[in-house]
Amino acid sequence: MVRAHVDEELIIPGTHYVDPLKWDPLIMKFCEFFGGGQNVHPSRLAEGWEMPHQLQRAAG
């Protein structure tokens, strides 16, 4: 990686460090989008997989 952009609101004032309490990245795990430890958006990529968490969510 050569360069990255970080929104100024995520920087700890007076430093060049990202505040981990303010940063909530969107990540993909098990073919679904997560943020803040929760599934935040359905994924078309996950439709073909029969993952156990999908079955539990559908039942619950």
BELTA-V815630 format. One record per run of one state. SS is the DSSP state (helix for helix, strand for strand, loop for the rest). FROM is the first residue (numbers start at 1). TO is the last residue. If there is no record, write none. Layout:
SS & FROM & TO
SS & FROM & TO
This chain:
loop & 1 & 7
helix & 8 & 10
strand & 11 & 11
loop & 12 & 17
strand & 18 & 18
loop & 19 & 26
strand & 27 & 29
loop & 30 & 31
strand & 32 & 35
loop & 36 & 37
strand & 38 & 41
loop & 42 & 43
helix & 44 & 48
loop & 49 & 51
helix & 52 & 59
loop & 60 & 60
